[in-house]
C-alpha cells in the first residue's frame, strides 16, 4: 500500500490583509498542518524568531541558496528577498503531511508552474481602503515603504483570479474555517 502524499496549499495575500492572523487560526484548528518557513533578507520584526518565523539570512547567503537551487520559489518584495526552501516541503509531503506556503504572488506563480497539484488560495481584504487602514495601523513602515506596499497590493489584487479560490478576510476566524473547507474538499 503506497503512502498518500501530503497536499501543498499556497496562500497569497497583499501585505496588510491579515494573513498572519488567519494562518495562526488555521494552524490552531488544524495542528497537523505544517507551515513552511521561508528565508528572507529583511530584518526581524518584534516577536519574530529565526527558524520559526523566517530564516533570516544575508543577501549573500540568499544568493548562494539560489545558485545551489535550494528554493521551491523566491521573489523580491519591497527591496528584500523571500524564498521557500524546497527540501523541507518535499520531505513533509512525502510523509503524507499537508504543507502550507504563505508566499507572494510572484512566488505563487512559480509554485503553480512547478506543482500543478497545489491548492491555491488568494486571501483578499474586504476593500482597498480597509487594507490601507490595516497597513497604517501596524506602524511598522515608513511612508515610502507604505506607498510601495500599497502599489504592490494593487498589482497583486489584479492577479487574484490566477488562484483556484478567493477568500475575503472580513473575519479571521471565518476565513480560516473557509480555507479548511477548501483544503478538505
N, C-alpha and C positions, 0 to 999 in steps of 0.2 A: 504494500500500500504506500503510495507516494504522499509526501508531505504537502499540504496546501501552502502556497506562497502567500506571504502577507501582502496586504494592499498598500499601495503608495497613494497617499492623499496629499494633494497640493492645495494650499490655501494662500491666496494673494489678496492684498487689500492696500489701498492708499494709506500712507502714513497718517495716523490720527483716527482711523476708522474704529479702533477699539479691538483690533485682532488679538492683542496680548490678553485682554480680559476674556474674550470669547474662548480663546485657546486654553486659558487657565481653567475655565469652567468645563470645557470639553474634556480635558485631562482628568478633572475630578470625577466627571460622570463615567469616564472610560479609562480606568487606571492602567489597563493593559495596552493602551495606545502609546506608542513611543514617539516622542518629539525629537526630530533630528536637530542636532546642534550645529549651527553654521559657524564658519570662520569669518572674521571681519577685521578690517584695518582701523575701524573707528575706535575711539576711546570708550571705556566702560562708563555707563551711566550709574548713578547712585542705585545700589541694590543689585547690580549685575555682577555675577561671579564667573571668572574664567573657567571654561569647561562645562558650565551649567547653562548660562545664558547664551554665551558665544565662546568660541576660541578666539581670544584677542591676539592678533599677530601683527607683525610689522608689514609694510608694503613689500619689502624684500622677501620675507617668508611667504607671503601670499603669492608673489610671482614665482617662487620656486615650486610651490604646490601646483600652480597652473602648468608649469613646464613638465612636472612629473605626471600630469594627467590625473591628479587626485580629486578633482571636483566632478560631481554629477552636473552641476551648473554653477555659474558665477556671474556676477554683474557689478557694475559700478553704479552707485547711488549717492547723489549729493557729495561727490568727491571722495567717497570711501568705497572699498570693495567688500563684497559679501559673497560667500560661496558655500555650497553643501558638500562636505567630504563624502565620497561615494561608498567607501568600504563599509562604514557602519550601516548605511542604508541597505546595501546588498546583503549583509550578514543578518540583519533583523528580518528582512523579507524572506530570506532562505529558511529561516527558522519559524516561519508562519506568523510573524509579528507584524501588525499594521504599523506603518511609519507615516508620521505627519511632517510635511515640509511647509514651513511658513517662509515664503520667498516672494521676491519682487516679480513683477510681470515679465520682465525680460528673462529672468531665470526660469520662470514657469514655462515660457515658450521653449526653452532648451529642453526641459524635462519632458514636455509634451512630445517633442520630436524623438527623444531617446527612449521614453517609456509610454507608449500609446495606451497601456492599460491603466495609467494613473487616473485617479478620480480627481477632477479639477474643480475647485470652488472659488468663486470670487466673492469676497466679503465687501459689501458696499455700505457707505454711510447713508443715513436717511436722505441727506441732500448736501450740497456743497457748502452751504452756509454753516451747517452743523459741523462739518469736517473742519472748516477754518476755526470755528469756536473751540473744538476739541484740541486742535494743534496749539492755538494760543494759550489755552488753559494749562497745557503741560509746562509752559515756561522754560523749556529746555533749549530753544533755538533762537538765534539772532534773527532780526527782521529779514536779513538777506537769506538765511537758511530757510526761514518760514516761507518766504516768497518762492524759493526754489522747490520746496516740498509741495506747495500748492500747485505750482506749474506742472510738476511731475504727476501729482494726483489727478489733474485734469486729463493728462495723456493716458494714465492708467485706467481711468474710468471709461475712456473711449475703447479700451481693449476688453472690457468685461464680457462681451459676447463671445470671446475666444474660449471661454470656460464652459464646462458642461453644466454647471449650476451657478446661480447667483443668489446669495443670501444677504438680505438687508439687515444691518445691525441697528435696529430700533431699541432692542433689549438684549443684553449679552446672554442671559440665561436662555431666552427663547431662540436666539441664533445658534447657540451651542446644541440645543436639542434638535433643531432643524438640520444641522450638519451631521449629527449622529444618525438621524433618519436617512440621510443621503448615503452615508457610509454603509449602513446596514441594508440598503435596498439593492 
